Amino acid sequence: MNFHCKYRYISVLSLLLICLFVSGRAWGQNRLRVYEEYIENYSDIAVRHMNDYNIPASITLAQGLLESGAGMSELARRSNNHFGIKCHRGWRGESVYAADDTPNDCFRKYRRVEDSYEDHAQFLSTGARYRELFDLPATDYKGWARGLQKTGYATDKAYANKLIKLIEDYELYRFDNKNYRKGVTRSQREENINREVAQANWTHQPYKTHGLVYVIAVNGDTFAGIAREFGFKESDLLKFNEVPEGFPLSEGDIVYFQKKKARADKPYFEHVVQIGESMYSISQKYGIQLRNLYRLNKKSYEYVPEEGDVLRLR
């Protein structure tokens, strides 16, 4: 947001008086069982590759889901190729041909799906065009998604936005965070989070714009930490911001201290979609309830905004 009007005299008491009764985002309301089974089957190898290659597990899983249709596409079934990697010069393995950018593109074929995952990790980690992505934290799935599109991994103009939607819809970011990986119990997660919160020294400046009070997240922030700093319950902040438990914060994210509005304030009538934006990130930018953003634009929840799309805000 460009209009950050400092809200200097907000007392903790006044913040606590903000209405607490909000309806959260219906995360996972349209989840597909085949996608959940795919995640269960391949999350371990995605986490292992994150540790070995520094590729976010969420990105690996989202690409696998998207490129292979959760392993159900014809190409995936014929070739065990779950990442749409083409033969390219120097490929000496088996191959299959399928229509993509041309009617008869050459794709790599693997003996096992696990071999496809290994080749994907090698393909990214050794490819010069992807080198800058490895300067990003393994938790920055949005930066990775934008980078993959900008560096030409796929020609789809909505590629980054589709990856981000999959990651957020299926909470794949939990595999990037040591506190939310498989095998860590809820009590262990809470203990780890409480320890991190106790060790942190957060100081946030509250702002107010569009009639909404919020802070701007910095690196290392969590909803638990911000809630503790301002005397909120973490569950209330999650409701205000329409996210599930464990949702990660990135530097620059807006964290609202109250229920968002039904529509944007004037003069914000429209928004032109950029690479890496989701309906959720746009709803946060303008302080609009997510379900209302879908309704204003007569879109179903399956809609993925494409770069250049124009969305109504009121």
Secondary structure, DSSP 8 states (H G I E B T S, - for coil): -----B-TT--HHHHHTS--------TTTT--HHHHHHHHHHHHHHHHHHHHH---HHHHHHHHHHHHTTTTSHHHHHH--SS--B--TT--S-EEEE-SSSTTEEEE--SSHHHHHHHHHHHHHH-GGGGGGGGS-TT-HHHHHHHHHHTTS---TTHHHHHHHHHHHTTGGGGGSGGGSTT--HHHHHHHHHHHHHH-------EEETTEEEEE--TT--HHHHHHHHT--HHHHHHHTT--TT----TT-EEESS--BSS--TT--EEE--TT--HHHHHHHHTB-HHHHHHHTT--TT----TT-EEE--
